[in-house]
Amino acid sequence: MAFRDIDLTDKCFEEVVAKFLQGLTPEQRLAGLTPKQRLAGLTPEQVLAYYTPEQLLAGLTPEQVLAGMTPEQIAAVLTPEVLEIIARKARH
């Protein structure tokens, strides 16, 4: 059914939109949405499954990254190399 074939006088707007969206592929539906709209309604698990770790971290400040980590996770990444980088930055 083409969008032009729907009789707007007999249906409510939501039904018209629903019928139109049924004919679209998931890619076509997503193409019309902003990233924020795409994420609306998704669980944190669904968001995490969709993005790579690099994409999830892009744009976050170090404070935001640390806020989402447990002390154990933070300790696990504090390698001698990382501690040396932190010490160098603290000296400057």
Secondary structure, DSSP 8 states (H G I E B T S, - for coil): --GGGS-TTTS-HHHHHHHHHHTS-HHHHHHTS-HHHHHTT--HHHHHHHS-HHHHHTT--HHHHHHTS-HHHHHHH--HHHHHHHHHHHH-
